[in-house]
Amino acid sequence: MVRSESMTPCRTCTDFKSWSKQMSMPSTGKEGQQKAHRTDCPLDKNELGRSTWGFLHTMAAHYPESPSQEEVRDMKNFFSLLSRFYPCEYCAKDLRDELKVDPPKAKTQSELSQWLCRLHNKVNVKLGKKEFDCAKVNERWRDGWLDGSCD
């Protein structure tokens, strides 16, 4: 789904601050009063991204070390389908483009987790964010930090 410029901005495709500015309502005469942000609103682009990455990394962390051929096929299909149905069309297109260049690697848990970490780092670079040390991917998403802080 491609949104035209004249359509209402998509909250899922926009961070909350930008979306709320674009959706600002006419003045009610109560300037200076700011409404409290509710916690039960639709996810904005940043919240959706954080939640999705958390889910994907956790899924990869618990993927079998020796998956069946069917599991490998299903995991590859999962990412293909995700790239078609992800609610943020800009993000979905970017994922489709990345999958053409570097398709999912899913022969083992380690291979899938490392592939996903590299994919996430590519996105982080595009967004100007810090890259994650992929050597620590299972510590972060499966086993917990070595210092015991997750115990």
N, C-alpha and C positions, 0 to 999 in steps of 0.2 A: 504494500500500500504506500503510495507516494503522496505526500501532503502538498497541496499547493500553498503558495504564499498567502492567499486570501482566507485560507481555512484557519480555524482556531488552533493555536499552537498545541501540540501534543505534549502532555506532561511527561509521558514515558520517554519522549525524545529530547527533553529539555531538563536542565537542572532546575531545582525548585526556585532559586532566586530569580533566574531569567524568566521562568514560566509565570511566577507571581507578578513580576513587573509587566509582562505582556498582557496579563489578565486583569490588571488593575481596574477597579471599578470606579465609576464617577464619584467625586467627592461627596461625602455625607455631612460635611460641616464639622466633622470631628477630627480635624487635622491634628497630627501629633500623637494620636492614640493608635497604638499598634495592636492588631489582633494576635492572640497567642496562636502559634502554629499547632495544629492538631497532629496527633500521631497516627490517626487511622485514615489518612488520605491515600489516594493512589500513589504508588511509588513514582518518584521522579527518575530521570535517567541515571543519576549517580547511585541512588538507593537500589534501583533495579540491577545496575552493573555489579555493585558490591555483593548483593544477594546471589546473583547468577554465578559470579566467580566462586563464591563460597560453596555453592552447590556443586559446581563442576569439579573443583579441586577435591572436595570430599568424595564425590562419586569416583573420581580417578584413584583416590587413595584407597578405596575399598574394592576396586576392580580386581578380579582374580589374577594371581601371578601367572597362572597357566590357563588362560581362557579357552573355551571351545571355539571352533571355527564360527559357530553361530553367534557366540558372544562378541567376537571380533567384528563380524559383519554388522551386528546390531549396534555396536558402539559407533562404528563409522557412519551408519545410517542415522544414528541419533544426532551427530553433529551436522550432518547434511540437513536434516529436518529442522534442527535448531536455527540454522542459518536462513531457513525459509519462513519460520514462524516467530522469530524473536520479535517482541513488541516494538522495539526501536528500529525502524527501517534503516536508518543510517548505519547502525551497528550491525544489523543483519547483513546488509550489503558488504560491509567491510569483512565480516566473517566469511561470506561466500567467496569473496576475492582471495582471502588468505587460504581457504581450503583448496582452491585451485592450485596455489603455489606450493602449499605444504599440507597435504591431506593428513587426517588423523593417523597416528601410529598407535596400534592397540594390540600388539602381540603379547605384551606382558603389562602388569601393573606399573612397573617402573617406566617402561617405554611410554605408556599413556600419560602418566604423571609428568614426565619430562617434556613430552610434546606439548601438553597443555600449559606448562609453566613457560615454555618458550613463546607460545602463542600469547599468553597473558603479558609477557614482557614486551612483545611487539606492540601491543595495545598501550601499555604503560609509556613506552617511548613516544608514541604518537600523541599521547595526552600530556607529555612533559612530566611524567611521574617517574619515581625511582624504580629501577629494575630489582626483581627479587632474585636472590641466590638460589638457583634451581637445585643445588646440592642439598638444600634444606627442605625440599618440598614435602617429603614424608614426615619430617619432624614437625612441620607447620600444620599439615592437614590430616595426619593419621596418628602418629605416635605421641605427639606433644613435645615441647621443648626439652632438651637434654638437662636443663637446670632444674627440672621438676616443677616449674611454675604452673604447669597445667594439671598437676596431680591434686 
